[in-house]
Structures are given as structure tokens and as C-alpha cells.
């Protein structure tokens, strides 16, 4: 890749981990091209570009490749203007931010994703309408026909069953409980008086269950979701944690 070429971000467009990376790059003002692919097909692209089975994958202009959203966030932060930095300079404060980020990555991210896929697995029309932003035309044409096969693969890879979906809902609620408690003292952000990687990560990964309108690509809104999914999305939006995530999108997603 030429040194003059921009970074290339390979994504599943609706993926909340990909949104975390996209938001960080946008905030830092780093030029990049996005190459979006639908689920399952993304695995072949990720393996080719980054020897990974997941996205995001960032192919940097200097030839380096990053395959974790956490690493892309850290990379973006090193190139961000001072007023857009996501990690505090103070070591103790930085450790607090990173600990929250990793907890959200480990719990909210995978369990919110599993819950969302379980609740929307029968909504082929929503997948076709919202899952193809920016993907190649042949993938857009393939998705409606390959949807049952794709869902079968996703079920196996993410171990989606009614039982695991119930477990994931409990984990999501537990994370929201923790954030509710952290915000109960009236602080404007999760780690005090400034927007950090903890706020960005929570808001991005909570998007699987609250569907923020300002997301990096269009998402279905609660009134479009099946009944149980709509009920949970509306409930979580009204909690302090959900309201915080939505506020971060309104105020900070640019």
C-alpha cells in the first residue's frame, strides 16, 4: 500500500465493534476508506486482509494491520487533536478508563450482539433493509437468498439458542445496572468531567440494544423491531445508562 494512501477500515456496517472503530477514527479526523461486507462473507475478507475471523480490520497506510477495536481506538487516539483525546494523561485515570472499556468489550459487546441476533433472526426484511449499507452490489443481491444459511452460520459461531439469549439479556442488564450506579452521583461522563474511551465504548456497544439514531450507518428504530426487542430497547433507553449512551451519540458522534 502506498504511504500516501488512506487507511482502509474493513467492517460489517451494522456491527457495534466496527462502529466503535469508525467513531474513533472519525473523532480523530483520520482519513480512511470503509470497505463494508455482510456477515459470513466478512470472515473471508478479514482472513485475507488481517488473518482474522472478525471485523473491524484496519489496514493502515504504513502497512500495519489492526484487528481489534480496542487497538484501533488506541491508534486513533495517538493521532487525535489534544481536545479529542480519549485517554487521560494521568496513569490512574487512564487505567480506570481502560478497565471500563475492556469490561464493556468483554461483556456488553458479545452479549448485546447475541441478544440482538436472537431477537431479529426472523426479520429478514430488516436485515436486507439495514444490513447492506456500503456493501458490494453482489452481496446486497445475495443476502435475501442466502439469509437462512447465513443465520445458521451465525447461530453456530455465536452459540445462539433461547437459553444463551436469556443469559445474554441478563448480562446486558447487569452492565446497565453498573453504569446506572456509576452515573447516580450526577457525573456527566463515566469517568468524571470529560468524554473518554469508556463513554465511546459503552455508547457504541450499547447500540445493539438501544439503536441510536445517530449511529454511523442507519439502524432500525424501536418501532420497527419485533415486539420483545422493541420493548427492551425502549426500556433500556429510559434507564440512566441508556439515556447516557443516547446523549453521547447526540453530543459527541460527529
C-alpha positions as CSV (number, residue, x, y, z in Angstrom):
1,X,0.0,0.0,0.0
2,X,1.3,3.4,-0.9
3,X,2.3,5.7,2.0
4,X,0.1,8.4,0.5
5,X,-3.0,6.1,0.5
6,X,-5.5,6.5,3.4
7,X,-6.2,3.8,5.9
8,X,-8.8,1.2,5.0
9,X,-11.3,0.1,7.6
10,X,-13.0,-3.2,6.8
11,X,-16.4,-3.6,8.5
12,X,-19.7,-5.3,8.9
13,X,-21.6,-2.0,8.6
14,X,-24.1,-2.6,11.4
15,X,-21.5,-4.2,13.8
16,X,-21.2,-2.3,17.1
17,X,-17.5,-3.2,17.3
18,X,-17.0,-1.7,13.8
19,X,-18.9,1.4,14.9
20,X,-16.6,1.8,17.9
21,X,-13.6,1.8,15.5
22,X,-15.4,4.0,12.9
23,X,-16.3,6.6,15.6
24,X,-12.8,6.7,17.0
25,X,-11.3,7.3,13.5
26,X,-13.9,10.0,12.7
27,X,-13.3,11.7,16.1
28,X,-9.6,11.8,15.5
29,X,-10.0,13.2,12.0
30,X,-8.1,10.3,10.4
31,X,-8.8,9.9,6.7
32,X,-9.9,6.4,5.8
33,X,-11.9,4.4,3.3
34,X,-14.5,2.0,4.6
35,X,-15.0,-1.4,2.9
36,X,-18.2,-2.9,4.2
37,X,-19.3,-6.6,3.9
38,X,-22.3,-8.6,5.1
39,X,-22.0,-11.2,7.8
40,X,-20.3,-14.5,7.0
41,X,-18.7,-13.1,3.8
42,X,-16.8,-10.8,6.1
43,X,-14.9,-13.8,7.5
44,X,-13.2,-14.5,4.2
45,X,-12.2,-10.8,3.8
46,X,-11.0,-10.5,7.4
47,X,-8.8,-13.6,6.9
48,X,-7.4,-12.3,3.7
49,X,-6.6,-8.8,5.0
50,X,-5.7,-9.4,8.6
51,X,-5.6,-13.2,9.2
52,X,-8.6,-12.6,11.5
53,X,-12.1,-14.1,11.6
54,X,-13.7,-10.9,12.8
55,X,-14.1,-7.3,11.9
56,X,-13.2,-4.5,12.2
57,X,-9.8,-4.8,10.5
58,X,-7.8,-1.6,9.9
59,X,-5.2,-1.7,7.1
60,X,-3.1,1.2,7.9
61,X,-1.4,3.4,5.4
62,X,2.0,2.5,6.8
63,X,1.4,-1.2,6.1
64,X,0.4,-2.2,9.6
65,X,-2.9,-4.1,10.3
66,X,-5.0,-3.8,13.4
67,X,-7.7,-6.5,14.1
68,X,-9.2,-5.4,17.4
69,X,-11.5,-2.4,18.0
70,X,-9.5,-1.6,21.2
71,X,-6.3,-1.4,19.3
72,X,-7.9,0.8,16.6
73,X,-9.2,3.1,19.3
74,X,-5.7,3.4,20.8
75,X,-4.1,4.0,17.4
76,X,-6.7,6.7,16.6
77,X,-6.0,8.4,19.9
78,X,-2.3,8.8,19.2
79,X,-3.2,10.9,16.2
80,X,-6.1,12.8,17.6
81,X,-6.0,16.5,18.4
82,X,-5.5,17.3,22.1
83,X,-9.1,18.2,22.7
84,X,-10.3,15.0,21.1
85,X,-8.1,12.5,23.0
86,X,-10.0,9.6,24.6
87,X,-7.4,8.5,27.3
88,X,-6.4,10.8,30.2
89,X,-2.7,11.6,30.7
90,X,-2.9,10.7,34.4
91,X,-2.0,7.0,34.8
92,X,-4.6,6.1,37.4
93,X,-7.3,7.8,35.4
94,X,-6.2,6.1,32.2
95,X,-6.2,2.7,34.0
96,X,-9.8,3.4,35.1
97,X,-10.9,4.2,31.5
98,X,-9.2,1.2,30.1
99,X,-10.7,-1.1,32.7
100,X,-14.2,0.0,31.8
101,X,-13.5,-0.2,28.1
102,X,-12.3,-3.8,28.4
103,X,-15.3,-4.7,30.6
104,X,-17.7,-3.4,28.0
105,X,-15.8,-5.1,25.2
106,X,-15.9,-8.4,27.1
107,X,-19.5,-8.4,28.4
108,X,-21.7,-5.8,26.8
109,X,-20.3,-6.3,23.2
110,X,-20.8,-10.1,22.8
111,X,-23.9,-10.4,24.9
112,X,-25.7,-7.4,23.3
113,X,-24.8,-8.8,19.9
114,X,-26.1,-12.3,20.8
115,X,-29.4,-10.9,22.2
116,X,-29.9,-8.7,19.1
117,X,-29.3,-11.6,16.6
118,X,-31.6,-13.9,18.5
119,X,-34.5,-11.3,18.6
120,X,-34.1,-10.3,15.0
121,X,-33.2,-13.6,13.4
122,X,-36.7,-13.9,11.8
123,X,-36.7,-10.4,10.5
124,X,-35.2,-10.9,7.0
125,X,-36.7,-7.7,5.8
126,X,-34.8,-5.6,8.5
127,X,-31.6,-7.4,7.7
128,X,-31.9,-6.6,4.0
129,X,-33.0,-3.0,4.6
130,X,-30.4,-2.1,7.2
131,X,-27.5,-4.6,6.9
132,X,-26.2,-3.7,3.5
133,X,-25.1,-0.1,3.8
134,X,-22.0,0.3,1.6
135,X,-21.6,-3.4,0.7
136,X,-20.8,-4.5,-2.8
137,X,-23.9,-4.9,-5.0
138,X,-23.5,-8.6,-5.4
139,X,-23.6,-9.0,-1.6
140,X,-26.7,-6.9,-1.5
141,X,-28.4,-9.1,-4.1
142,X,-27.2,-12.3,-2.4
143,X,-28.4,-11.5,1.2
144,X,-32.1,-12.1,0.7
145,X,-31.5,-15.6,-0.9
146,X,-28.7,-16.6,1.5
147,X,-30.3,-15.3,4.6
148,X,-31.4,-18.7,6.1
149,X,-27.9,-20.1,5.6
150,X,-26.3,-17.0,7.0
151,X,-28.4,-17.2,10.1
152,X,-27.5,-20.8,10.6
153,X,-23.8,-19.9,10.5
154,X,-24.2,-17.0,12.9
155,X,-26.2,-19.3,15.3
156,X,-23.3,-21.7,15.4
157,X,-20.5,-19.2,15.6
158,X,-22.2,-17.1,18.3
159,X,-23.8,-20.1,20.0
160,X,-27.2,-18.6,19.8
161,X,-30.1,-20.5,21.5
162,X,-33.1,-19.4,23.5
163,X,-31.1,-20.3,26.7
164,X,-28.0,-18.4,25.7
165,X,-30.1,-15.4,24.6
166,X,-31.7,-15.3,28.0
167,X,-28.3,-15.4,29.6
168,X,-27.1,-12.6,27.4
169,X,-30.1,-10.4,28.3
170,X,-29.2,-10.8,32.0
171,X,-25.6,-9.8,31.3
172,X,-26.7,-6.7,29.4
173,X,-29.0,-5.7,32.2
174,X,-26.2,-6.2,34.7
175,X,-23.9,-3.9,32.7
176,X,-26.6,-1.3,32.6
177,X,-27.1,-1.7,36.3
178,X,-23.4,-1.0,36.8
179,X,-23.5,2.1,34.6
180,X,-26.7,3.3,36.2
181,X,-24.9,3.2,39.6
182,X,-21.8,5.0,38.3
183,X,-24.0,7.8,36.9
184,X,-26.1,8.1,40.1
185,X,-23.8,10.8,41.5
186,X,-24.7,13.1,38.7
187,X,-21.4,13.0,36.8
188,X,-21.7,13.9,33.1
189,X,-19.4,11.2,31.9
190,X,-18.4,7.7,33.1
191,X,-15.0,8.8,34.4
192,X,-15.8,12.3,35.6
193,X,-16.0,15.5,33.7
194,X,-14.7,14.6,30.2
195,X,-15.7,12.2,27.4
196,X,-13.3,9.2,27.2
197,X,-12.9,5.9,25.6
198,X,-15.2,4.4,28.3
199,X,-18.1,6.6,27.1
200,X,-17.4,5.9,23.5
201,X,-17.2,2.2,24.0
202,X,-20.3,2.0,26.2
203,X,-22.4,4.0,23.7
204,X,-21.1,2.1,20.7
205,X,-21.6,-1.3,22.1
206,X,-24.9,-0.4,23.7
207,X,-26.2,0.4,20.2
208,X,-27.1,-3.2,19.7
209,X,-29.8,-2.9,22.3
210,X,-30.9,0.8,22.1
211,X,-30.5,1.6,18.3
212,X,-29.3,5.2,18.5
213,X,-30.5,7.4,15.6
214,X,-27.0,9.0,15.1
215,X,-25.2,5.6,14.6
216,X,-22.6,5.6,11.9
217,X,-25.0,3.8,9.5
218,X,-28.8,3.7,9.6
219,X,-30.3,1.3,12.2
220,X,-33.9,0.2,12.7
221,X,-35.6,2.2,15.4
222,X,-37.6,0.5,18.2
223,X,-41.0,1.0,16.5
224,X,-39.7,-1.2,13.6
225,X,-38.5,-4.1,15.8
226,X,-40.4,-7.2,16.8
227,X,-42.4,-6.8,20.0
228,X,-39.9,-8.2,22.6
229,X,-36.9,-6.4,21.0
230,X,-38.9,-3.1,20.8
231,X,-39.9,-3.4,24.5
232,X,-36.4,-4.0,25.7
233,X,-34.9,-1.2,23.5
234,X,-37.4,1.3,24.8
235,X,-36.9,0.1,28.4
236,X,-33.1,0.4,28.2
237,X,-33.3,3.8,26.5
238,X,-35.2,5.2,29.5
239,X,-32.7,4.0,32.1
240,X,-29.8,6.4,33.1
241,X,-27.3,4.2,31.2
242,X,-29.3,4.1,28.1
243,X,-30.0,7.9,28.2
244,X,-26.3,8.4,28.7
245,X,-25.4,6.4,25.6
246,X,-28.0,8.2,23.5
247,X,-26.7,11.6,24.8
248,X,-23.1,10.6,23.9
249,X,-24.3,10.0,20.3
250,X,-26.1,13.3,20.1
251,X,-23.3,15.3,21.6
252,X,-20.1,13.5,20.6
253,X,-20.7,11.5,17.4
254,X,-19.5,13.7,14.6
